Amino acid sequence: MASSTALSCLATLLLLAAAAAPASAAEKETRLRVYWHDVVSGGPNARVVQVAQAPSSNASATGFGTVLVIDDPLTEGPNLTSRLLGRAQGIYVSAGKDSLSLLMAMNFVFVDGAYNGSSIAIIGPNQADRAVREMPVVGGTGVFRFARGYCQLRTHWFDAKTGDATVEYKIHLRHD
């Protein structure tokens, strides 16, 4: 009788352990590449609005304290006329007093292709004066539900006079 009770307890423990185990076998890995177009110079393609700045922002070489809201196109290729895959919607803040470092919080909202209606959340530092940067992906919706991962950023093109830029994002995700 004691051995059947022990077996029953062992079976219950095994079932509980199996239920608590992560579902890593069902986890997917996705790699994407998009081009982020930050058009701050004005005109019909402008998608950046400055919403705040510190009194000393204009005197700072880095614009320290400036806050901008974005709705930037994400395209398949490096040209702004490439196929639109989605939009980068969020904010960035010039957070580096002595270096060009941005705090970015944005959603990449996909509007075309297999990921239409899905999004990923990217939040973290962007040390824009470096050739290659990494930013974390902290969540997602739709196809990318429970996403986590990182982006590698490389500036493809930058106009120092206007502030316009095109940045390549190589995105590495794990998700349901």
Secondary structure, 3 states (H helix, E strand, C coil): CHHHHHHHHHHHHHHHHHHHCCCHHHCEEEEEEEEEEECCCCCCCCCEEEEECCCCHHHCCCCCCCEEEEEEEEECCCCCCCCEEEEEEEEEEECCCCCCEEEEEEEEEECCHHHCCCEEEEEEEEECCCCEEEEEEEEEEHHHCCCEEEEEEEEEEECCCCCCEEEEEEEEEEEC
